Amino acid sequence: MAASDETTTHAPTPPQAGSAGTGSPPEPVDHAGADARMPRWLPRAVVLVLALVACFQLGSWAFHQLIGLLVNILIAFFLALAIEPAVSRMAAHGMRRGLATFLMFIGVFIAVAGFLTLLGSMLAGQIIEMVEGFPRYLDSVIKSINATFHTDFSRLDIQESLLRSDWLRTYVENSATGVLDVSATVLGGLFKLLTIALFSFYFAADGPRLRRALCSVLPPSKQSEVLRAWEIAVAKTGGYLYSRGLMALISGIAHYILLVILEVPYAPALAVWVGLVSQFIPTIGTYLAGALPMLIAFTVNPWYALYVLGFVVIYQQFENYVLQPKLTSKTVDIHPAVAFGSVVAGTALLGAVGALIAIPAVATLQAFLGAYVKRYELTKDADASTARQRRRVPWPRWW
């Protein structure tokens, strides 16, 4: 039994398909099916791209919705930087920062209210004079038209035709609708002013706490740079407003003396107008400031308007070449071309707000970059080629 088991032979295993022993060709591999399968990373990549696009669209929508609030916060931040030196000085003498900030806001409010009151009284007086003299002007115009074209118009007939015209009825209806639009605009402006005042108050009153909170989320190496940039911004913005305020005071006093000498009415209001508009509205402020005194002086005497124009031009040259370099040399000493370019860029980005904050922003950036940009000593060739050469003009000899 055991011998039979040992002599039992096993049946040979049939050759497998495609083996080398049979000589048959191997079966082809289905590569098309393997390539048609989607990679595992592709769905995740598609979901990630769609999520990024959705986040970008959402962020863009939120930015356009909040652009007004962001501009108001930017204005409030620069106002807080402007009053920061005065608030810090009062706080150093023992006054609470909240009270010091409140007193500064009260002072600014009184100054603005006084300016608007003076300007409003001047405009109201001129409007009343124009309304009272309008019938006289209309009669003179009608008389000249009748004499020239041989017509027979009268002021009463013109008034009755205007009162009965459809044009006046349509104009009154549109004006009633426009009153609502103006009211909404005024309310929106008041809300913006309240928002700016609230944010600027908190920025100025809680300035140290805000800087502490900002530095607490930064590494120690970056905290000193942030504090340095903040101090530079405060110094440049405050210095800009200080120098502009001082030049506005000098300009107002000089123009007030001229208007009093010429006996032009509303001299105090016109002097305040010239001082503030010429200094705090860049580029075109000088022309806007001088136009109103010239117009009022023209009503007194046409020659007085030329006197005012000549004085404005002469004083502008004195301010540009004598007064302004001395006052701004230690505060916002930037090149006039850079200042003009910054105003144009600020106007293009943020309109009138950008024009107002462009110069202190550029001065802050220039000072901050100047503290970190390394400067080298000029070589002899560079010094000789860039030095200003003064040519001696020979005086003519008459002997």
Secondary structure, DSSP 8 states (H G I E B T S, - for coil): -HHHHHH---------TT-TTT--------HHHHHHS--THHHHHHHHHHHHHHHHHHHHHHHHHSHHHHHHHHHHHHHHHHHHHHHHHHHHTT--HHHHHHHHHHHHHHHHHHHHHHHHHHHHHHHHHHHHHHHHHHHHHHHHHHHHHT----HHHHHHHHHT-HHHHHHHHHHHHHHHHHHHHHHHHHHHHHHHHHHHHHHHHTHHHHHHHHHHTS-HHHHHHHHHHHHHHHHHHHHHHHHHHHHHHHHHHHHHHHHHHTT-SSHHHHHHHHHHHHHHSTTTHHHHHHHHHHHHHHHH-HHHHHHHHHHHHHHHHHIIIIIHHHHHSSS----HHHHHHHHHHHHHHHTHHHHHHHHHHHHHHHHHHHHHS------HHHHHHHS------------
